[in-house]
Amino acid sequence: MSYALSAALQAAVFSALQGDGAIAAAVTGIFDAPPGGAGTPPTGAYITLGNEEAKDRSSASHRGCTLDMEINIHSDFAGYSEAKSIAAMVVDRLDLADLPLSRGALVSLKFLKSRARRGVAPETRRVVLIFRAILDDGTI
């Protein structure tokens, strides 16, 4: 298994989201970790890269993995419309995208599912998007 591809995928996804003008205009930021630390999180809507789970997809001749990753859309808007609108933009940008990686190759990136839920103030809504990536790290 080549978990080393996780960092390459994360960088590519982060870059793709930051480089999308519509997404960048709709959020106050895109973060690798929840912003604010122990302080107050940003106001408005923002995106964080979330949890991930990797599974080995290696064979006798190739290294690779399947990686399920979460992308979280946080919003302090009273209803779901803002978070869902941003979530739709993220899915449109990433589903079946051909993203260049600094290591290995992205074979497939697919939207799997989402969860929308109420958050604790100041985050009143959150949409969690889950994508599945199939990654190839080449021959052994």
C-alpha positions in Angstrom: 0.0 0.0 0.0 1.2 3.5 -0.6 -0.3 5.8 1.9 2.2 8.4 0.7 -0.3 9.3 -2.0 -2.6 10.8 0.6 -0.6 14.0 0.9 -0.3 14.3 -2.9 -4.1 14.0 -3.2 -4.8 16.4 -0.4 -2.6 19.1 -2.0 -4.2 18.6 -5.4 -7.8 18.8 -3.9 -6.8 21.9 -1.9 -5.3 23.5 -5.0 -8.4 22.7 -7.1 -10.8 24.2 -4.6 -8.7 27.3 -4.1 -8.3 27.8 -7.8 -12.0 27.7 -8.5 -13.2 31.4 -8.6 -16.8 30.6 -7.8 -15.9 28.5 -4.7 -13.3 31.0 -3.5 -15.9 33.8 -3.8 -18.5 31.9 -1.9 -16.4 31.1 1.2 -14.3 33.0 3.6 -11.5 30.4 3.3 -10.5 26.9 2.6 -8.5 25.2 5.4 -6.5 22.1 5.9 -7.5 22.2 9.6 -10.4 23.8 11.4 -9.4 27.5 11.7 -9.3 29.5 14.9 -7.8 26.8 17.2 -9.3 27.5 20.6 -10.5 30.9 19.4 -13.6 31.8 17.4 -14.0 30.2 13.9 -14.5 32.4 10.9 -17.9 33.9 10.2 -19.8 33.1 7.0 -19.1 29.9 5.1 -15.8 28.1 4.9 -14.4 24.7 3.8 -12.2 22.3 5.7 -10.6 19.1 4.5 -11.7 16.4 6.9 -11.2 12.8 7.9 -10.0 10.1 5.5 -9.7 6.4 5.3 -7.3 4.5 3.1 -7.4 0.9 2.0 -4.7 -1.0 0.2 -5.2 -1.7 -3.5 -1.8 -3.1 -4.3 -1.2 -6.1 -6.4 1.9 -8.3 -7.1 3.0 -5.6 -9.6 1.5 -2.3 -8.5 1.2 -0.2 -5.4 -1.9 1.8 -4.7 -4.8 2.6 -2.5 -8.4 3.6 -2.3 -8.9 6.7 -0.2 -12.2 8.0 1.0 -12.0 11.6 2.0 -14.3 14.1 3.6 -14.7 17.8 2.6 -16.7 19.8 5.1 -18.7 22.9 4.2 -19.4 25.0 7.4 -22.0 27.8 7.4 -23.4 30.2 10.0 -26.4 30.9 7.7 -29.8 30.0 9.3 -30.9 27.5 6.6 -29.2 24.9 4.5 -29.3 26.8 1.2 -25.9 28.4 1.5 -24.0 25.2 2.6 -25.8 23.1 0.0 -25.1 25.6 -2.8 -21.3 25.6 -1.9 -21.4 21.8 -1.6 -22.8 21.5 -5.1 -20.0 23.7 -6.4 -17.4 21.5 -4.7 -19.0 18.3 -6.2 -19.1 19.9 -9.6 -15.4 20.8 -9.4 -14.1 17.5 -8.0 -16.4 14.7 -9.2 -14.5 12.8 -11.9 -11.8 15.5 -12.0 -8.4 14.7 -13.4 -6.2 16.3 -10.9 -2.4 16.2 -11.3 -0.5 14.7 -8.3 3.0 15.4 -7.1 3.4 11.6 -6.7 1.6 8.7 -8.4 -1.5 9.1 -10.4 -5.2 9.7 -9.7 -7.1 6.9 -11.5 -10.5 8.0 -10.4 -12.1 10.6 -8.1 -15.9 10.1 -7.5 -18.5 11.7 -5.2 -19.9 9.0 -3.0 -22.4 10.6 -0.6 -23.1 13.6 1.7 -24.5 14.3 5.1 -26.2 17.6 6.0 -26.7 18.4 9.7 -27.2 21.2 12.2 -24.1 22.4 14.0 -23.4 24.1 17.2 -23.4 27.9 17.1 -21.7 29.8 15.5 -21.7 27.0 12.9 -25.4 26.4 12.3 -25.2 24.1 9.3 -22.6 21.7 8.0 -22.5 19.5 4.9 -20.0 16.7 4.8 -19.1 15.5 1.3 -17.4 12.1 0.9 -15.3 11.4 -2.2 -13.5 8.1 -3.2 -10.2 8.3 -4.9 -8.4 5.4 -6.5 -4.6 6.1 -6.5 -1.8 4.3 -8.3 1.8 4.7 -7.2 3.2 2.7 -10.1 4.9 -0.6 -10.4 6.8 -2.4 -7.7 
